[in-house]
Each structure stands twice: as structure tokens, then as C-alpha cells.
Amino acid sequence: MRKNTLLRKLLPLIVVVAAILLTAGVVGLTMNKKEDRPRETTEEPEDVVEIHGVKCRPKKNLKSWLFIGLDASDEQSQLGNGQCDVLQLIVYDQVHKTYSVLAINRDTMTDVDLLDEEGYYISTDRLQIAFAHSDGDGKERSCENVVNAVSRLLYDQKIDGYAALNMDAIGTLNHLVGGVTVTVKDDFSREDPSLRMGETVKLTDEQAVHFVRGRMSVGDGTNENRMKRQSQFMAAFKPMLLEKCKADNAYALDVYDALEPYMVTDLSRNDFINISGFLMESEEKTAPVIEGTNAIGEMEFNEFTVDEDSLADAVIELFYNRVE
């Protein structure tokens, strides 16, 4: 009886985490010690702040968790210093019982701390945010550096936790649901000729990795296009996972255990249960989209420059109330 209760509590979080992270990864909790109690703010006049020239007050009782998909392979002992292919921030409003999932483009140009191999600070440079994980120890300190970069980008918002999976988890997740079915909308001829544009395909585990991870040699080569495919994969994956879990109560923990070898995280199983409780009783809201422009930089990497108005609007919508 107790085991079934645990499984039911874990299920919604596993679905959300797996659907968000199957594109590459989940990683730990923030650098600082986390507390379970809600973040509290008061609406005194001195709490008014300016975000990009807009006066606003912080919302009460928000919590947020950053999920990171890593461009790395093998299990956690060999994660290495891969880049972030996926960055998704869940922002949970405990007052209104809603949450949003903010996608952050991996090519976003922002201030990133450079670390030595032991994770100690060297300097700060303007880089693609994906490189925030490339320095440091390849594990906790590298992930904490990603948290810092995302927080800084979002006007220094507090992030309450983080979690990361590497790329090998994609094939594992695809296998767990017996293969995700998608319609191929891009030209994969250079990445995987078996994925023919216009066809509906039940993905093999190898095809799933190519479909979710492929970028430079797929379609127009942009990360925005890959993010659309990732969303497409997630939308097909979620109902399949739910169906499996409904048919077998123990399947939820099977999924959790299958992901665990690929994870670097400070989140305990109890943490996951608690977060799942939040999400289970909440409604998902459509998250704002951070707009921007793409260009090839001096190092021949794609650079995404955010539109500052769009960024500010997204931050205000998620974290603040405008002061009239």
C-alpha cells in the first residue's frame, strides 16, 4: 500500500522531468542549501524594483528548478565537460497552483563564469550559455555554473534546484515506451537517411537520439528548429509514458531507476516526491518565449542575441507583478 502511494506521487514528476529532459539531461540542486518552505516576499513599497525600466514587485511564494540536457554520453561517472543542449526552467507559483516551463536557447549570449578543472573561478566572459557547463569538474560544480549563468541572464532570479541527464538517456527513454512515433518535418539526409522528411516514423532508440539531438546537419541547422523537434518528441512521449504507468504501478519507479545512472543531481528521491506533489495539484500555463536574433560569431559558432524587451517581458510575467 505504501509502495503504491509512493509510485502515484512520483508519477507526475517523472512524466514532467522525463518529457523535459529526454532531450539530453537533468542535473542537481542549486549551489546553496535548499529549503522546502516557499520563497516569501512582502508587498511593501520598498520591494518595488525596476526590470528593464518597468516598475514591479516580486510575486509571492515562487519556486523554480532548472533542468539541463547535456551534450555528453555514457553514464554519470563519465559525463565530462559537455555543453548544455537543453535548458528548461520550471517556475512554480504556490499561491495560484500553476507552473510554466521556460525554454532558454543554448546559443544565448550572456555572461558566463570561466572555471578551472577543480571548479574555481578564473574570470567572466560573454559566451553562449551552453558553455557554462564546459568548465569545472563536469559534475556538480559545472552544473552550479549553469545555474549561475541562467540566474544572471534572468535578472538574478533565485533558482531553487537543478537536475541533469546526458544524451544517452534519450535512447533509454524511447526504449521504455516502446518507441515514440513522430512525423519527420526536417531534412535528415545528412544526419540519418532513415528519417525521411514527410514520413511518420516509430523511432528506434538510435533514431530518437538523432531526431532530438541533431542540429547542424538537420534542416536549417538552427537551435530553434531543434527545440521544435524536442517539443514534438515530448508531446508524443508523455501520453505513451502515462499509459505505461497506468497499466503497471511499478513502472514509474522503473523509469526513475532507468534515468538515475545518467543523472547528476542533489535531488533525493524524497525531493522528487515533494516536487511531484506540487505539480500534481497544479495547472501548466503557457510560458513566454524569449525572442532574439541569430548570427554566426567570430569563432564560427551560432550566437543568439536576446531581444532585451522580450527577455524583460518574460521575466516580469514569470516572477513579478507590474506596478501601475
C-alpha positions in Angstrom: 0.0 0.0 0.0 2.8 2.4 0.9 4.7 1.5 -2.2 1.7 2.2 -4.4 1.3 5.6 -2.7 4.9 6.4 -3.4 4.5 5.4 -7.1 1.5 7.6 -7.6 3.3 10.6 -6.1 6.4 10.0 -8.2 4.5 9.6 -11.5 3.6 13.2 -12.4 7.2 14.4 -11.7 8.7 11.6 -13.7 6.5 12.5 -16.6 7.4 16.2 -16.4 11.1 15.6 -15.8 11.4 12.9 -18.5 9.5 14.8 -21.0 11.6 17.9 -20.5 14.9 16.2 -20.1 14.8 13.4 -22.6 16.5 15.7 -25.0 19.7 15.5 -23.0 19.8 15.8 -19.3 18.9 16.6 -15.8 21.3 17.8 -13.1 21.5 18.6 -9.3 20.1 21.2 -6.9 21.5 24.7 -6.6 24.8 25.6 -5.0 23.3 26.7 -1.8 21.4 24.5 0.6 17.8 24.3 -0.4 14.8 24.8 1.9 11.4 23.2 1.4 9.4 26.2 2.6 8.1 28.6 -0.1 10.1 31.7 -1.0 8.4 34.6 0.8 8.2 38.2 -0.3 6.1 41.1 1.1 4.5 43.8 -0.9 5.9 46.8 0.9 6.7 49.9 -1.1 10.5 49.3 -0.8 10.0 46.0 -2.6 9.4 47.8 -5.9 12.2 47.1 -8.4 12.8 48.0 -12.0 13.2 45.4 -14.6 14.4 47.0 -17.9 12.7 50.2 -16.9 9.5 48.6 -15.7 8.5 49.0 -12.1 7.2 45.8 -10.5 7.1 43.8 -7.3 8.2 40.1 -6.8 5.5 37.5 -6.8 5.0 35.7 -3.5 5.9 32.1 -2.9 7.6 31.1 -6.1 9.9 28.1 -6.5 12.0 27.2 -9.6 14.0 24.3 -10.8 16.4 24.2 -13.7 16.6 21.1 -15.9 19.7 20.7 -18.0 20.2 18.5 -21.0 23.9 17.7 -21.6 25.7 17.1 -24.8 27.5 14.2 -23.3 27.4 10.4 -23.5 27.7 7.4 -21.2 26.7 7.2 -17.5 27.3 9.9 -14.9 30.8 8.7 -14.0 31.8 9.8 -17.5 29.6 12.8 -18.0 32.6 15.0 -18.7 32.5 18.7 -19.6 29.8 18.6 -22.2 27.8 21.6 -23.2 24.1 22.3 -22.4 21.9 21.3 -25.3 18.7 21.9 -23.3 17.8 24.4 -20.6 14.3 24.4 -19.2 13.3 26.3 -16.1 10.1 25.3 -14.2 8.7 28.2 -12.4 6.0 27.1 -9.8 3.5 29.6 -8.3 2.4 28.1 -5.0 -0.2 30.7 -4.5 -2.1 30.2 -7.7 -1.1 26.5 -8.1 0.3 27.0 -11.6 3.6 26.4 -13.3 5.3 27.3 -16.5 8.3 25.8 -18.3 10.6 28.5 -19.8 12.9 27.3 -22.6 16.3 29.0 -22.9 18.2 28.9 -26.1 21.5 27.1 -25.7 23.2 29.7 -28.0 22.1 32.7 -25.9 24.9 35.1 -25.5 25.4 36.1 -21.8 28.0 36.5 -19.1 29.4 33.1 -18.2 32.0 32.4 -15.4 35.1 30.5 -16.6 36.3 27.9 -14.1 39.4 25.7 -13.8 39.3 21.9 -13.7 38.5 21.9 -10.0 35.7 24.4 -10.4 37.4 27.5 -9.1 36.6 30.9 -10.6 39.0 32.4 -13.2 37.1 35.1 -15.0 33.8 36.1 -16.6 33.3 36.3 -20.4 30.4 36.8 -22.8 29.7 33.4 -24.3 26.9 31.1 -25.4 25.2 29.9 -22.2 25.8 26.3 -23.4 29.4 26.7 -22.5 28.6 27.3 -18.8 28.9 23.5 -18.2 32.1 23.1 -20.2 34.4 24.3 -17.4 34.8 22.9 -13.9 34.6 19.3 -12.8 32.0 18.1 -15.3 29.6 17.4 -12.5 28.2 19.4 -9.6 30.4 22.5 -10.0 29.8 22.6 -13.7 26.1 22.4 -13.1 26.2 25.1 -10.5 27.9 27.3 -13.0 25.0 26.8 -15.4 22.6 27.8 -12.6 24.6 31.0 -12.0 24.6 31.8 -15.8 20.8 31.3 -16.1 20.1 33.2 -12.9 22.2 36.1 -14.1 20.5 36.1 -17.5 17.1 36.3 -15.9 17.9 39.4 -13.9 19.4 37.5 -11.0 16.4 35.3 -10.2 16.8 32.8 -7.5 16.8 29.2 -8.7 15.9 26.6 -6.1 17.2 23.5 -7.7 18.7 21.8 -10.7 19.0 18.4 -12.3 20.8 17.0 -15.5 20.7 13.9 -17.7 23.2 13.2 -20.5 22.3 12.4 -24.1 22.3 8.6 -23.7 19.1 8.9 -21.7 17.2 9.7 -24.9 17.5 6.2 -26.3 16.7 4.7 -22.9 13.5 6.8 -22.6 12.4 5.9 -26.1 13.0 2.2 -25.4 11.0 2.4 -22.2 7.8 3.4 -24.1 8.4 1.1 -27.0 9.4 3.8 -29.5 8.0 7.3 -29.9 6.0 8.0 -33.2 6.7 11.3 -34.9 6.2 12.9 -38.3 9.6 14.0 -39.8 9.4 17.6 -40.8 13.1 18.3 -41.5 15.7 17.1 -43.9 17.7 14.4 -42.1 19.6 13.1 -45.1 23.0 14.0 -43.7 22.2 13.1 -40.1 20.2 9.9 -40.5 18.9 9.0 -44.0 16.4 6.5 -42.4 14.4 9.6 -41.2 12.7 10.7 -44.4 11.1 14.1 -44.5 7.3 13.9 -44.6 7.1 10.3 -43.2 5.6 9.2 -39.9 8.1 7.0 -38.1 8.1 4.9 -35.0 11.6 5.8 -33.8 14.2 3.3 -32.9 16.4 4.2 -30.0 19.2 5.4 -32.3 16.8 7.4 -34.4 15.4 9.0 -31.3 18.9 10.3 -30.4 19.3 11.7 -33.9 15.8 13.2 -34.0 16.2 15.0 -30.7 19.9 15.8 -30.8 20.6 16.5 -34.4 21.2 20.1 -35.3 23.9 21.4 -37.6 23.3 18.8 -40.3 19.5 18.9 -40.0 17.1 21.3 -41.7 18.2 24.9 -41.4 20.8 24.0 -38.7 19.3 26.3 -36.1 18.8 25.5 -32.4 15.2 27.0 -32.6 14.4 24.3 -35.2 15.8 21.6 -32.9 13.8 23.0 -30.0 10.7 22.5 -32.0 11.6 18.8 -32.6 12.3 18.4 -28.9 8.8 19.7 -28.1 7.4 17.4 -30.8 9.1 14.4 -29.2 7.9 15.4 -25.7 4.3 15.8 -26.8 4.3 12.2 -28.3 6.3 10.8 -25.4 4.2 12.0 -22.5 0.9 10.1 -23.2 2.8 6.9 -24.0 4.6 7.0 -20.7 1.4 7.8 -18.8 -0.3 4.8 -20.5 2.6 2.5 -19.4 2.4 3.8 -15.8 -1.3 3.4 -15.6 -1.1 -0.2 -16.8 1.7 -1.0 -14.2 2.0 0.9 -10.9 5.6 -0.2 -10.6 6.6 1.2 -14.0 7.0 4.8 -12.6 9.9 3.7 -10.4 11.3 1.6 -13.3 11.6 4.8 -15.3 13.1 6.7 -12.3 15.7 3.9 -11.8 16.4 3.8 -15.6 17.2 7.6 -15.5 19.3 7.6 -12.3 22.5 6.2 -13.8 22.6 9.1 -16.2 21.8 11.8 -13.7 23.9 14.2 -11.7 21.6 15.7 -9.0 21.3 16.9 -5.4 17.6 16.0 -5.6 16.9 13.0 -3.4 14.0 10.7 -4.2 12.1 12.5 -1.4 12.8 15.8 -3.2 11.3 14.4 -6.4 8.2 13.2 -4.4 7.7 16.6 -2.9 8.1 18.4 -6.3 5.7 15.9 -7.9 3.2 16.8 -5.2 3.4 20.5 -6.2 3.0 19.7 -9.9 0.3 17.1 -9.4 -2.1 19.7 -8.0 -1.2 22.4 -10.4 -2.1 23.6 -13.9 0.6 24.2 -16.5 0.5 27.6 -18.1 1.9 28.6 -21.5 5.3 30.0 -20.9 6.5 33.2 -22.5 9.0 32.9 -25.4 12.3 34.8 -25.3 12.8 36.3 -28.8 16.1 37.2 -30.4 18.3 37.0 -33.4 20.8 34.5 -34.7 24.2 35.3 -36.2 27.5 33.4 -36.8 30.1 34.8 -34.4 33.9 35.2 -34.8 34.5 31.6 -33.6 32.1 30.4 -36.2 29.5 29.3 -33.6 25.9 30.4 -33.8 25.1 33.2 -31.4 21.6 34.0 -30.2 21.3 37.6 -29.0 18.1 38.0 -26.9 15.7 40.9 -27.5 16.0 42.8 -24.2 12.3 43.8 -24.3 11.3 40.2 -24.9 13.6 38.9 -22.1 12.3 41.5 -19.6 8.7 40.7 -20.5 9.3 37.0 -19.9 11.0 37.6 -16.6 8.3 40.0 -15.4 5.5 37.6 -16.5 7.0 34.7 -14.6 8.5 36.4 -11.5 6.8 39.8 -10.9 3.6 41.9 -10.9 3.8 45.2 -12.7 3.2 48.3 -10.5 0.6 50.5 -12.1 
